[in-house]
């Protein structure tokens, strides 16, 4: 029987943060990201800093504010799969 709990809560939280970054568009503060994703601020910070170190997120600093956004690294990751999704062309 399937449970409502994810098999890996940390992976689930990471994907939630990443999805929230993608839908946020131009950039979102860490506080707004934590609020929108429903993930505690400290956990959200750890996740977004890891995403930044791996190239999936980037921040723009304006004064004392940091605005986070997703990068095109996701597209690069998905590129090999896109070829599989295309129907074969007949000759």
Buried (B, 14 or more C-beta within 10 A) or exposed (E): EEEEEEEEEEEEBBBBBBEBBBEBEEBBBBEBBBBBBEBEEEBBBBBBBEBBEEEBBBBEEEEEEBBBBBBEBBEEEEEEEEEEEEEEEEE
